[in-house]
Amino acid sequence: MSPDLVIRDDDGKVNTVRYEAVNAMLLNEFLKERRKVQILGETVAQQQKQIETLTAGLQKVSNQIHLIKPAPQLVTNDE
């Protein structure tokens, strides 16, 4: 339990819980986690774009290599 959510008596024992503060604390924690999720979503979107760019580049290079590769030749033994 968060020490900010309780009121203690003179002996240091928990006297009561500040229930009115619980909602504010939970909302604050929710907003922090929501922001983290938004940042992660943005990161995923950025990485997806990078993957698509790299995939397109790889496909382009692969196509160029395929065009450059000499066609197989048939060798015959004509004696």
C-alpha positions as CSV (number, residue, x, y, z in Angstrom):
1,M,0.0,0.0,0.0
2,S,1.3,3.4,-0.9
3,P,2.1,5.5,2.2
4,D,0.4,8.5,0.6
5,L,-2.9,6.7,0.7
6,V,-3.0,6.1,4.5
7,I,-3.4,8.3,7.5
8,R,-1.5,7.1,10.6
9,D,-2.2,7.7,14.2
10,D,0.4,9.0,16.8
11,D,1.7,5.5,17.2
12,G,2.4,5.1,13.5
13,K,-0.4,2.6,13.0
14,V,-2.8,2.9,10.0
15,N,-5.8,4.8,11.1
16,T,-7.7,5.2,7.8
17,V,-7.3,4.9,4.1
18,R,-7.6,8.1,2.0
19,Y,-10.0,6.5,-0.5
20,E,-10.5,9.9,-2.3
21,A,-6.8,9.7,-3.3
22,V,-7.0,6.2,-4.6
23,N,-8.9,7.2,-7.7
24,A,-6.5,10.0,-8.5
25,M,-3.5,7.7,-8.0
26,L,-5.0,5.0,-10.2
27,L,-5.9,7.5,-12.9
28,N,-2.3,8.8,-12.8
29,E,-0.9,5.3,-13.1
30,F,-3.3,4.4,-15.9
31,L,-2.3,7.5,-17.9
32,K,1.4,6.7,-17.5
33,E,0.8,3.2,-18.8
34,R,-1.4,4.5,-21.6
35,R,1.5,6.8,-22.7
36,K,3.9,3.9,-22.7
37,V,1.5,1.9,-24.9
38,Q,1.2,4.8,-27.3
39,I,5.0,5.1,-27.5
40,L,5.3,1.4,-28.2
41,G,2.7,1.6,-30.9
42,E,4.5,4.4,-32.6
43,T,7.8,2.4,-32.4
44,V,6.1,-0.6,-33.9
45,A,4.7,1.5,-36.7
46,Q,8.1,3.0,-37.4
47,Q,9.8,-0.4,-37.4
48,Q,7.1,-1.8,-39.7
49,K,7.9,0.9,-42.2
50,Q,11.6,0.2,-41.9
51,I,10.9,-3.5,-42.5
52,E,8.8,-2.7,-45.6
53,T,11.6,-0.4,-46.9
54,L,14.3,-3.1,-46.3
55,T,12.1,-5.8,-47.9
56,A,11.5,-3.7,-51.0
57,G,15.3,-3.0,-51.3
58,L,16.1,-6.7,-50.8
59,Q,13.6,-7.6,-53.5
60,K,15.1,-5.1,-55.9
61,V,18.6,-6.5,-55.3
62,S,17.4,-10.0,-55.7
63,N,15.7,-9.2,-59.0
64,Q,18.9,-7.5,-60.2
65,I,21.0,-10.6,-59.3
66,H,18.5,-12.8,-61.1
67,L,18.9,-10.7,-64.2
68,I,22.7,-10.8,-64.1
69,K,23.0,-14.5,-63.4
70,P,23.9,-16.3,-66.6
71,A,21.5,-18.8,-67.9
72,P,22.7,-22.4,-67.4
73,Q,24.3,-23.9,-70.5
74,L,24.0,-27.4,-71.8
75,V,27.3,-29.1,-72.3
76,T,27.4,-32.0,-74.7
77,N,30.1,-34.5,-75.4
78,D,30.4,-34.4,-79.2
79,E,33.3,-36.5,-80.1
